[in-house]
Amino acid sequence: MDNNNKFEMVAKTFKGLEGVLADELAALGAEGVKQGVRMVAFTGDKRLMYKANFACRTALAILKPFHTFNAADTDALYDAVRDYDWQQVMSAKQTFAISVTASGEVFRNSQFVTYRVKDGIVDHFTDDGGERPQVRVTNPDVRIDVHIAGDTVTLSLNTSGEPLYRRGWRVAQTDAPINEVLAAGIILMSGWHGERDFVDPMCGSGTFLVEAALIATGTAPGVFGREYAFQRWTDYDAEMFNEIYNDDSGERAFEHKIYGSDNNPKAVAIARKNAKNSSMLRYMEIELRGIETIEQVPEGGIVVTNPPYGKRLGGEDDLQALYRSIGERLKHVFRGYTAWLICRDDRALVRHIGLKPSQRIEVLNGSLECNVLEYVMFDGDYKQMRARGESIRHERTHHAGERAPRPTGERPKERKPRPRRHEDTHSEEYAHRVLRGRKPQLGEDKTVPVMRERRHGWKRRPNDTEGTPENND
């Protein structure tokens, strides 16, 4: 692969984070950034491929598509895979693994699709008596991603290897930790980059705390020394990757503080271990404390937290009481803050917070449908806040690839319907449009056609029979 040769790539992510990921890729120099469903397509060279894996906080994997074709069934899929020149991708001495994502009516069994793709690859090498490449589920040399939408099949190389949320800093976890990619995405979605204090009053294993520290200091998530799939490729440029790895020009000083707390002693201990292993503990204060006992916080900070959902933790009655405590603390202690909460998609439970969110964003936390809720905790009452010219609406950043909203001054004026006049409903033009060539029903004087409004129900009215052709004079 020519180092300056540009090619198409796809970055996979969680639902709801596509815009944030698009911004990250654009900042790295990606071209042709285009958002999709749980993915962002872009164009770049080998250096960008390395940088996207090393520096993107909200990407789950970086794929490099190399072959697209149509297949009506699994036999056609097998034939197309077998006929491809796999020597361009791998050698028979390399191990490989296959990951399949399929949607549509034809390819419903992803496991069977995996078998057929595997057979096609193996048979390509052995058809002429060649050596048989081996499948290895864990730590293979080459990872092949198969994406099927309808009858369109796209084969890609997974350049990342293990999912990118496996940063390398986590040494322990609680029962229900939030994913690192999702945590970083929510923080970036909030617009926070270290300009003020950060608080997570239900920190669990410390995922938000560590990801916030990495963002605030400009530390890339790839600094913890994990391995990438592209490092096993024959064209791997070790010197180029070392330049990217050792470039600390984007790092910066963090002059505020990150505060974490939890009412579970085990969670607090785990959070401290994770923070220490990430070398970010010096920016934090982590203590054993329930949110209902918090009485004082620094001024003008931001809250980002992941309260229990009840899906895997706690009972419903306890959760309702907890959510009431969250709302009460936000309202009376965190004045002047902006709070971002990720909660399960349960309006009845969230209603116990007792506050109206200024923004609601749908995301997936694993397979669980959730909402990211923003609450703006202004000082004083609402009328005083509005009198100062402030708004609780979040100024949302326009993400790369999105259609920019029309400026308020350019919005078209609302059209008001013109009242229908009597002469409008008895004009020749109106009659022609309504009747569409049918014979009109005449009035009692047998000269003026009768125009009725369209019926809203399907039942025939008694006088409707007068309008049938056989009863018209």
C-alpha positions in Angstrom: 0.0 0.0 0.0 1.4 3.4 -1.0 1.6 5.6 2.1 0.1 8.6 0.2 -2.6 6.5 -1.6 -6.0 7.5 -0.4 -8.8 5.0 0.1 -12.3 4.7 1.6 -12.7 3.7 5.2 -15.6 3.2 7.6 -15.6 3.9 11.4 -18.1 2.0 13.4 -19.7 3.5 16.5 -22.8 3.5 18.8 -26.2 4.8 17.7 -26.4 8.5 18.7 -22.6 9.1 18.4 -22.3 9.4 14.6 -22.1 13.2 14.7 -19.4 13.3 17.4 -17.3 10.7 15.6 -17.7 12.7 12.3 -16.3 15.8 14.0 -13.4 13.7 15.4 -12.5 12.3 12.0 -12.7 15.8 10.3 -10.4 17.2 12.9 -7.9 14.5 12.1 -7.9 15.5 8.4 -10.4 13.0 7.0 -12.0 13.8 3.7 -15.5 13.1 2.4 -16.9 12.5 5.9 -20.4 11.1 5.6 -22.6 9.9 8.5 -24.6 6.7 8.4 -26.4 4.5 10.9 -23.9 3.6 13.6 -21.0 4.4 11.2 -19.2 7.2 9.5 -17.6 6.8 6.1 -14.5 8.8 5.1 -11.4 8.9 2.9 -7.8 9.1 3.9 -4.3 7.6 3.6 -2.4 5.1 5.7 -1.3 7.7 8.2 -4.9 8.7 8.8 -5.9 5.1 9.2 -3.2 4.8 12.0 -4.3 8.1 13.6 -8.0 7.2 13.5 -7.3 4.0 15.4 -4.9 5.7 17.8 -6.8 9.0 18.5 -10.6 8.5 17.9 -12.4 8.4 21.2 -15.8 7.4 19.8 -14.9 4.8 17.2 -15.5 1.1 17.9 -13.4 -0.1 14.9 -11.9 1.3 11.7 -12.7 -0.8 8.6 -11.1 -0.7 5.2 -13.5 -2.0 2.5 -11.9 -3.9 -0.4 -14.6 -5.7 -2.3 -18.3 -5.1 -2.9 -20.7 -7.3 -4.9 -24.3 -8.5 -5.1 -25.4 -12.0 -4.1 -28.9 -13.4 -4.3 -28.2 -16.4 -2.0 -25.5 -18.1 -0.1 -24.3 -20.1 -3.1 -23.8 -16.8 -5.0 -22.0 -15.5 -1.9 -19.7 -18.4 -1.8 -18.9 -18.2 -5.5 -18.1 -14.5 -5.3 -15.8 -15.0 -2.3 -14.0 -17.9 -3.8 -13.4 -16.1 -7.1 -11.8 -13.0 -5.4 -8.0 -12.7 -5.5 -7.3 -13.2 -1.8 -3.5 -13.1 -2.3 -4.0 -9.3 -2.3 -5.4 -9.5 1.3 -3.6 -12.3 3.0 -1.3 -15.3 2.5 -2.1 -18.9 3.2 0.3 -18.9 6.2 -1.8 -16.2 8.0 -4.6 -17.0 10.3 -8.0 -15.2 9.9 -11.3 -14.6 11.6 -14.7 -13.5 10.1 -17.3 -11.2 11.6 -20.7 -10.9 9.9 -23.4 -8.3 10.1 -26.4 -9.1 7.9 -29.8 -7.5 7.4 -32.6 -8.4 5.0 -34.8 -11.3 4.0 -32.2 -13.6 2.3 -29.2 -13.8 4.7 -30.9 -14.3 8.1 -28.5 -16.8 9.6 -25.2 -15.0 10.2 -23.5 -18.1 11.4 -24.2 -19.9 8.1 -23.0 -16.8 6.2 -19.8 -17.0 8.2 -19.3 -20.7 7.2 -19.9 -20.0 3.5 -17.4 -17.0 3.5 -14.9 -19.2 5.3 -15.3 -22.0 2.8 -15.0 -19.6 -0.1 -11.7 -18.2 1.2 -10.2 -21.6 2.0 -11.3 -23.1 -1.3 -9.7 -20.2 -3.2 -6.3 -21.2 -1.7 -6.7 -25.0 -2.0 -8.3 -25.2 -5.5 -4.9 -25.5 -7.2 -3.4 -27.7 -4.4 -2.2 -24.7 -2.4 -1.8 -24.5 1.4 -4.9 -24.1 3.5 -5.1 -21.0 5.7 -6.3 -21.6 9.2 -9.2 -19.9 11.1 -8.3 -18.5 14.5 -11.1 -16.9 16.6 -8.8 -15.2 19.1 -5.8 -13.0 18.0 -5.9 -13.8 14.3 -3.5 -12.2 11.8 -6.3 -10.9 9.5 -9.8 -9.9 10.6 -12.4 -9.9 7.8 -15.7 -7.9 8.3 -18.7 -9.0 6.2 -21.5 -6.5 5.9 -24.7 -7.5 4.1 -27.6 -5.1 3.4 -30.2 -6.8 1.2 -28.2 -8.4 -1.5 -25.3 -6.1 -1.4 -22.2 -7.6 0.3 -19.2 -5.6 1.4 -16.0 -7.2 2.5 -13.6 -5.1 4.7 -10.4 -5.5 6.6 -10.8 -4.7 10.3 -7.8 -2.4 10.9 -8.3 -2.2 14.6 -8.3 -5.8 15.9 -9.9 -5.8 19.3 -12.7 -3.2 19.7 -11.3 0.3 20.3 -13.2 0.7 23.6 -10.6 -1.6 25.1 -8.2 1.2 25.7 -6.0 -0.7 28.2 -6.4 1.4 31.3 -9.2 -0.6 32.9 -7.9 -3.2 35.4 -11.3 -3.9 37.2 -14.9 -3.1 36.8 -18.2 -3.0 38.6 -21.3 -5.1 37.7 -22.6 -2.7 35.0 -19.9 -0.3 33.7 -20.6 2.1 30.9 -18.7 1.5 27.7 -15.6 3.7 27.3 -16.6 4.8 23.8 -20.1 5.8 24.9 -18.7 7.6 28.0 -16.3 9.6 25.8 -19.1 10.3 23.3 -21.4 11.7 26.0 -18.7 14.0 27.4 -17.8 15.3 23.9 -21.5 15.7 23.1 -21.8 18.0 26.2 -19.1 20.3 24.7 -16.8 19.9 27.7 -13.1 19.8 27.0 -11.7 20.7 30.5 -12.8 24.4 30.8 -14.4 23.8 34.2 -14.7 21.3 37.0 -16.2 17.9 36.2 -18.4 15.9 38.6 -19.7 12.3 38.5 -21.6 11.7 41.7 -22.4 8.0 40.8 -19.0 7.2 39.3 -19.1 3.4 39.6 -15.8 2.0 38.2 -14.7 5.5 37.1 -15.2 5.3 33.3 -16.5 8.9 33.0 -13.7 10.1 35.3 -10.9 8.6 33.3 -12.3 9.5 29.9 -12.9 13.0 31.1 -9.3 13.3 32.2 -8.0 12.0 28.9 -10.2 14.6 27.1 -9.2 17.4 29.4 -5.4 16.7 29.0 -5.7 16.0 25.2 -4.3 12.5 25.8 -5.1 10.1 23.0 -6.9 6.9 24.0 -4.3 4.8 22.3 -1.4 5.7 24.5 -1.8 2.6 26.8 0.0 0.4 24.3 -2.7 -1.8 22.9 -2.1 -3.8 19.7 -3.8 -3.0 16.4 -4.6 -5.4 13.6 -2.8 -3.3 11.0 0.5 -4.0 12.9 0.4 -7.6 11.6 0.0 -6.6 8.0 2.9 -7.1 5.6 2.9 -3.4 4.7 2.9 -2.1 8.3 5.0 1.0 8.6 6.4 0.9 12.2 8.3 4.2 11.8 5.1 6.0 10.8 3.1 4.6 13.7 5.9 5.4 16.2 5.8 9.0 15.0 2.0 9.2 15.7 2.4 7.4 19.0 5.1 9.7 20.3 3.6 13.0 19.1 2.4 14.7 22.2 1.8 18.1 20.6 -2.0 17.9 21.2 -1.6 17.4 25.0 -2.3 20.3 27.3 -2.4 21.3 30.9 -5.7 20.8 32.9 -6.2 23.5 35.5 -9.5 22.3 37.0 -10.5 19.2 39.0 -12.5 16.0 38.4 -14.6 14.9 41.3 -16.1 11.4 41.6 -18.1 9.7 44.3 -20.2 6.6 44.9 -22.1 5.0 47.8 -20.5 1.6 47.2 -17.0 1.1 48.8 -16.1 -1.5 46.2 -16.9 0.8 43.3 -14.8 3.6 44.9 -11.8 1.3 45.3 -12.2 0.1 41.7 -12.5 3.6 40.4 -9.2 4.6 42.2 -7.4 1.6 40.7 -8.5 2.4 37.2 -7.6 6.1 37.6 -4.2 5.2 38.9 -3.5 2.7 36.1 -4.4 5.4 33.6 -2.0 7.9 35.3 -4.9 10.3 35.6 -5.5 10.0 39.4 -3.6 13.2 40.1 -6.4 15.2 38.4 -9.2 13.6 40.6 -10.7 13.4 44.0 -12.7 10.2 44.5 -14.6 9.7 47.7 -17.2 7.4 49.3 -20.5 9.4 49.3 -24.1 9.0 48.1 -25.5 11.7 45.9 -28.2 12.4 48.5 -25.5 13.5 51.0 -23.8 16.0 48.7 -24.2 19.5 50.2 -21.5 21.6 48.5 -19.8 21.6 45.1 -17.4 24.0 43.3 -19.2 26.7 41.3 -20.0 26.5 37.6 -19.0 22.9 36.8 -20.6 20.2 34.8 -22.2 16.9 36.0 -22.0 13.8 33.7 -23.2 10.6 35.3 -24.7 7.1 34.6 -27.3 6.4 37.3 -28.5 2.8 37.8 -31.3 1.8 35.3 -32.9 -1.0 37.2 -32.3 -3.4 34.3 -29.4 -5.0 36.1 -29.2 -3.0 39.3 -31.6 -2.3 42.2 -35.3 -2.5 42.6 -37.9 -0.2 41.0 -38.9 1.4 44.3 -35.3 2.1 45.3 -34.7 3.6 41.8 -37.6 6.0 42.0 -36.3 7.3 45.4 -32.8 7.6 43.9 -34.1 9.5 40.9 -36.0 11.9 43.2 -32.7 12.5 45.1 -30.9 13.2 41.8 -33.5 15.9 40.9 -33.5 17.4 44.4 -29.6 17.6 44.5 -29.4 19.0 41.0 -32.0 21.7 41.8 -30.6 22.8 45.2 -26.9 22.0 45.2 -25.7 22.0 41.6 -27.0 25.5 40.7 -25.2 27.0 37.7 -24.3 23.6 36.5 -25.1 21.7 33.3 -26.0 18.1 34.0 -25.9 15.2 31.5 -27.4 11.9 32.5 -27.7 8.7 30.5 -30.9 6.9 31.5 -32.8 4.0 30.2 -35.7 4.8 27.8 -38.2 4.9 30.6 -40.2 8.2 30.8 -42.0 7.0 34.0 -38.7 6.5 35.9 -37.1 9.7 34.6 -40.1 11.7 35.5 -39.2 11.2 39.2 -36.2 13.5 38.6 -38.8 16.3 38.6 -37.0 18.5 36.1 -37.6 19.0 32.4 -34.6 18.2 30.2 -33.5 20.8 27.7 -32.3 18.1 25.3 -33.0 14.4 24.8 -30.7 12.3 22.6 -31.4 8.6 21.8 -28.4 6.2 22.2 -27.7 2.5 22.7 -25.8 1.3 25.7 -25.0 -2.2 24.5 -28.4 -3.5 23.5 -30.3 -1.3 25.9 -32.2 1.7 24.5 -31.3 4.8 26.5 -31.6 8.6 26.4 -28.9 11.1 27.1 -30.7 14.0 29.0 -29.3 17.5 29.5 -30.5 19.7 32.4 -29.4 23.3 32.7 -29.5 24.3 36.4 -29.7 28.1 36.2 -29.3 30.4 39.2 -32.5 32.0 40.6 -36.0 31.3 39.2 -36.9 30.8 35.5 -38.3 34.4 35.0 -35.1 35.9 36.3 -33.0 33.7 34.0 -35.1 34.7 31.0 -34.8 38.4 32.1 -31.0 38.1 31.8 -31.4 37.0 28.2 -30.3 33.4 29.0 -31.8 30.2 27.7 -31.9 26.6 28.9 -31.5 25.4 25.3 -28.1 23.9 24.6 -26.3 25.5 21.7 -25.8 22.3 19.7 -22.6 22.1 17.6 -23.3 21.4 13.9 -21.6 18.0 13.2 -19.7 17.3 10.0 -21.9 15.7 7.4 -25.1 17.1 8.8 -27.3 19.6 7.1 -26.9 22.9 8.8 -30.0 24.5 10.3 -31.5 27.5 8.4 -30.7 30.8 10.2 -33.8 32.1 12.0 -33.9 35.3 9.8 -34.1 33.2 6.7 -37.0 31.0 7.6 -40.0 31.4 5.3 -43.0 33.1 6.7 -45.9 30.8 7.7 -48.6 30.6 5.0 -52.1 31.0 6.3 -54.8 29.2 4.3 -57.1 31.5 2.4 -60.8 31.1 3.5 -62.8 29.3 0.9 -65.4 31.6 -0.7 -68.8 30.5 -2.1 -67.8 31.4 -5.7 -64.7 29.2 -5.3 -66.7 26.1 -4.6 -69.1 26.7 -7.5 -66.6 27.7 -10.2 -66.1 25.6 -13.3 -62.4 25.1 -12.4 -63.2 23.8 -9.0 -65.9 21.5 -10.4 -63.5 20.0 -12.9 -60.8 19.4 -10.2 -63.2 17.7 -7.8 -65.2 15.7 -10.3 -62.2 14.6 -12.4 -64.4 14.0 -15.5 -67.3 12.3 -13.7 -70.9 13.4 -14.4 -71.9 16.0 -11.7 -74.9 15.7 -9.4 -77.3 18.6 -10.1 -79.4 20.6 -7.7 -83.1 21.0 -7.6 -83.1 23.5 -10.4 -81.2 20.9 -12.5 -78.6 23.5 -13.6 -76.2 24.1 -10.7 -74.0 21.2 -9.7 -73.8 20.3 -6.0 -70.3 20.1 -4.4 -70.1 18.2 -1.2 -67.0 18.1 1.1 -65.0 14.9 1.1 -66.5 12.3 3.6 -64.4 11.5 6.6 -65.9 8.0 7.1 -66.4 5.1 4.8 -70.1 4.5 5.5 -72.5 5.5 2.7 -75.0 8.2 3.6 -78.6 7.8 2.7 -78.6 10.7 0.1 -75.3 9.5 -1.5 -77.3 7.2 -3.8 -78.7 10.3 -5.5 -75.2 10.9 -6.9 -74.8 7.5 -8.6 -74.8 7.5 -12.5 -78.0 5.6 -12.8 -80.0 8.1 -10.8 -78.6 11.3 -12.4 -80.9 13.1 -14.8 
